[in-house]
């Protein structure tokens, strides 16, 4: 049997004829609606008061509702260079919504946003911001006052990086996945060495990032003493939440946020590269034991010469 669509108007007309006293056969001859369909029509009207049933839920509810979509829009307004995978991870940590990267892309696309390469004007504006940042460091801060932080995260950040534009060399996040599981490393690098570090065997959320900052601030000092200026990229600042600046200022320290697309201005990149290389070299030499123990060994293997090199290469002109 082939079903045909019956419009709501035809259903109302058939119901009116039936209520006028016509038999189902007569209504069928006038409207072409089958007797069986007429019976279902009357039952639907009796149960719902209408000729069509309205489902309680129209399809699967959206994974990203309007409130979450607005959060994503605020994120990209603050960080126009944010990658899709970074937006997804920020949404997961801040709102508890875990969706795929294409879902983030479609959510923004439906609201008029598109992912594209930066225009010349945007690139020039970012270069101007980088120049202002370099000038600020040179004029107002000494190297021993600065504490740079960087973040690692779980493997999917690396796997999904090709789905977004990359404007600078160097990875913001590193994953260590050798014998002993996967670990996430968050180092804080001062001129004297690694001031504080945290290691997790899972992807840390916003509470872990706040705890990391709180523990780091205990080791920092009030401005303008050494280790009194916390420098983080926009992603790290977002992950610690809007309370980050208040936490830093309550300690009597200062907070600087790196320009977008500027991992090359963060000496903590050097720390991550050193840790990665040190662990792999130890493995190549046949070192045994769990990865966590090797990471702890890497922290203690850092020398003053290593830190000086990180500041010279990634320090934005301060060394």
C-alpha positions in Angstrom: 0.0 0.0 0.0 1.3 3.4 -1.0 0.8 6.1 1.6 0.1 9.7 0.4 0.5 12.9 2.3 -2.7 14.5 3.5 -2.4 18.2 4.2 -3.7 19.7 7.4 -6.3 21.6 5.5 -7.7 18.4 3.9 -7.8 16.8 7.3 -9.8 19.6 8.7 -12.2 19.5 5.8 -12.7 15.7 6.1 -13.3 16.0 9.9 -15.9 18.7 9.3 -17.8 16.5 6.8 -17.6 13.6 9.2 -19.0 15.7 12.1 -21.9 16.8 9.8 -23.1 13.2 9.8 -21.7 11.9 6.5 -20.5 8.3 6.6 -16.9 7.4 6.1 -17.7 6.1 2.6 -19.3 9.4 1.6 -16.3 11.4 3.0 -14.0 9.1 1.1 -15.8 9.7 -2.1 -15.6 13.5 -1.6 -12.0 13.8 -0.3 -10.2 10.7 -1.4 -9.1 10.0 2.2 -9.4 6.3 3.0 -11.8 5.0 5.7 -8.9 3.8 7.8 -7.2 7.3 7.6 -10.5 8.9 8.6 -10.7 6.7 11.7 -7.2 7.6 12.7 -8.0 11.3 12.1 -11.0 11.2 14.5 -8.9 9.4 17.1 -6.1 11.9 16.9 -8.6 14.8 17.2 -10.2 13.1 20.2 -6.8 12.6 21.9 -5.1 15.9 21.1 -7.8 18.4 20.0 -6.1 18.8 16.6 -5.9 16.8 13.4 -2.2 16.3 13.6 0.0 15.0 16.5 2.8 17.3 17.5 5.7 15.3 18.8 6.8 16.2 22.4 10.4 16.6 21.1 11.1 17.6 17.5 14.0 15.4 16.7 17.2 15.1 18.8 17.9 18.1 20.9 20.9 20.1 19.8 24.2 19.2 21.5 25.1 22.9 21.5 22.3 25.1 22.6 22.0 28.9 22.2 23.8 29.6 25.4 26.7 27.5 24.4 26.8 29.0 20.9 26.9 32.5 22.5 29.9 31.3 24.6 31.7 30.2 21.4 31.0 33.5 19.8 32.4 35.3 22.8 35.5 33.1 22.6 36.2 34.0 19.0 35.6 37.6 19.6 38.2 37.6 22.3 40.6 35.3 20.3 39.9 35.6 16.5 42.8 33.3 15.8 41.5 30.4 17.9 41.5 27.1 16.2 38.4 24.8 16.0 40.0 22.2 18.3 40.9 24.9 20.8 37.3 26.2 20.8 36.0 22.6 21.3 38.3 22.0 24.2 37.4 25.4 25.8 33.7 24.5 25.4 34.2 21.1 27.1 36.2 22.5 30.0 34.1 25.7 30.6 30.6 24.3 29.9 30.9 20.6 30.2 29.8 20.1 26.6 31.9 17.5 24.7 31.2 17.7 20.9 33.1 17.0 17.7 35.1 19.7 15.9 32.6 19.7 13.0 29.8 20.5 15.4 31.7 23.6 16.6 32.3 24.6 13.0 28.6 24.2 12.0 27.4 26.0 15.1 29.5 29.1 14.2 28.7 28.8 10.5 24.9 28.9 11.1 25.4 32.1 13.0 27.3 33.8 10.2 30.9 33.1 11.1 33.3 31.5 8.7 36.8 30.1 9.1 39.2 31.8 6.7 42.8 32.8 6.4 43.6 36.1 8.0 43.6 39.1 5.7 46.6 41.3 5.2 45.1 43.9 7.4 44.6 41.3 10.2 48.1 40.0 9.9 49.5 43.5 10.0 47.4 44.3 13.1 48.7 41.2 14.8 52.2 42.1 13.9 51.6 45.5 15.4 50.3 43.8 18.6 53.4 41.7 18.7 55.6 44.8 18.2 53.8 46.5 21.1 54.3 43.5 23.3 58.0 43.4 22.5 58.3 47.1 23.2 56.4 46.7 26.5 58.8 44.0 27.7 61.8 46.0 26.7 60.7 49.2 28.4 58.8 48.2 31.5 60.0 44.7 32.6 63.2 42.9 33.5 63.8 39.3 32.5 63.9 38.2 36.2 60.4 39.6 36.8 58.8 37.4 34.1 57.2 34.0 34.7 55.9 32.3 31.5 53.4 29.5 31.5 52.4 27.1 28.8 49.9 24.2 28.5 50.0 20.7 27.2 46.8 18.8 26.5 45.5 15.4 25.4 46.4 13.9 22.0 43.3 15.0 20.1 44.5 18.6 20.1 47.5 17.5 18.0 45.3 15.2 15.9 42.8 18.0 15.0 45.3 20.8 14.4 45.1 20.4 10.6 41.4 21.4 10.7 42.2 25.0 11.6 44.5 27.7 10.4 48.0 27.8 11.9 49.8 31.2 11.8 53.0 30.5 13.6 55.6 27.8 14.0 55.7 25.8 17.2 53.0 23.9 19.0 51.3 25.3 22.1 50.6 21.8 23.4 52.7 18.8 23.8 51.7 15.2 24.4 53.9 12.6 26.0 52.7 9.1 25.1 55.4 6.5 25.9 55.4 3.6 28.2 53.5 4.4 31.3 50.5 6.2 29.7 49.8 9.7 28.5 50.6 12.7 30.6 49.8 16.4 30.3 52.6 18.8 31.4 52.1 22.4 32.5 55.4 24.2 33.1 56.0 27.7 34.5 59.4 29.1 33.4 61.2 31.9 35.2 64.7 33.3 34.5 66.1 31.1 37.3 64.5 27.9 35.9 61.3 25.9 36.0 59.5 27.7 38.9 56.6 25.3 39.1 55.2 22.4 37.1 52.2 20.1 37.2 51.7 16.7 35.5 48.4 15.0 35.0 47.5 11.6 33.6 44.4 13.1 32.0 43.3 16.3 30.2 43.1 18.9 33.0 39.9 21.0 33.3 39.3 24.5 34.5 39.6 23.5 38.2 43.0 21.9 37.6 44.2 25.0 35.7 43.1 27.3 38.6 44.9 25.0 41.1 48.0 25.1 39.0 47.9 29.0 39.0 47.2 29.1 42.7 50.2 26.9 43.5 52.4 29.0 41.1 51.4 32.3 42.7 52.6 31.0 46.1 56.1 30.8 44.5 55.8 34.3 42.9 56.3 37.6 44.6 54.7 41.1 44.7 55.5 43.5 41.9 58.2 44.7 41.2 60.2 42.0 42.8 61.6 39.0 40.8 59.0 36.5 39.6 56.2 39.0 39.9 54.7 39.1 36.3 52.8 36.1 35.0 52.8 35.8 31.2 50.3 33.5 29.5 48.8 33.2 26.0 45.1 33.9 25.5 44.2 30.2 25.5 45.9 29.6 28.8 44.2 32.7 30.3 40.8 31.4 29.0 41.3 27.9 30.5 42.0 29.3 33.9 38.8 31.2 33.8 37.8 34.9 34.2 39.1 34.9 37.8 42.7 34.6 36.6 43.5 38.3 36.7 41.9 38.7 40.1 43.9 35.8 41.4 47.2 37.3 40.1 46.4 40.8 41.3 45.3 39.6 44.7 48.9 38.2 45.1 50.2 41.7 44.2 51.6 40.4 40.9 50.8 41.4 37.3 49.3 39.5 34.4 50.4 39.9 30.8 48.6 38.1 27.9 50.6 37.2 24.8 49.4 38.4 21.4 47.5 35.9 19.3 49.4 33.4 17.2 52.6 34.0 19.3 54.0 30.7 20.7 57.4 31.9 19.5 57.3 34.6 22.2 56.9 32.1 25.1 60.0 30.6 26.6 57.8 27.8 28.1 57.8 26.4 24.6 61.5 25.7 25.1 60.7 23.9 28.3 58.2 21.6 26.6 60.6 21.0 23.7 63.4 20.2 26.2 61.3 17.8 28.2 60.1 16.0 25.1 63.6 15.6 23.8 65.1 14.6 27.1 62.5 11.9 27.7 62.9 10.5 24.2 66.7 10.5 24.6 66.4 8.6 27.8 64.2 6.0 26.2 66.7 5.7 23.3 69.4 5.0 25.9 67.4 2.2 27.3 66.1 4.0 30.4 63.5 1.9 32.3 60.7 2.9 34.5 57.4 4.8 34.1 57.1 7.9 32.0 56.1 9.9 35.1 59.5 9.2 36.6 61.2 10.3 33.4 59.3 13.5 33.4 60.4 14.3 36.9 64.0 13.6 35.8 63.6 16.0 32.9 62.5 18.8 35.3 65.7 18.3 37.4 67.9 18.1 34.3 67.2 21.7 33.3 70.2 24.0 33.7 70.7 27.7 33.8 72.2 27.6 30.3 69.0 25.8 29.0 66.8 28.6 30.5 69.0 31.3 29.0 68.7 29.7 25.6 64.9 29.5 25.9 64.7 33.2 26.8 67.0 34.1 23.9 65.0 32.2 21.4 61.4 32.6 22.7 61.6 35.5 25.1 60.5 38.2 22.7 63.7 40.1 23.1 64.2 39.7 26.9 67.2 37.5 27.9 
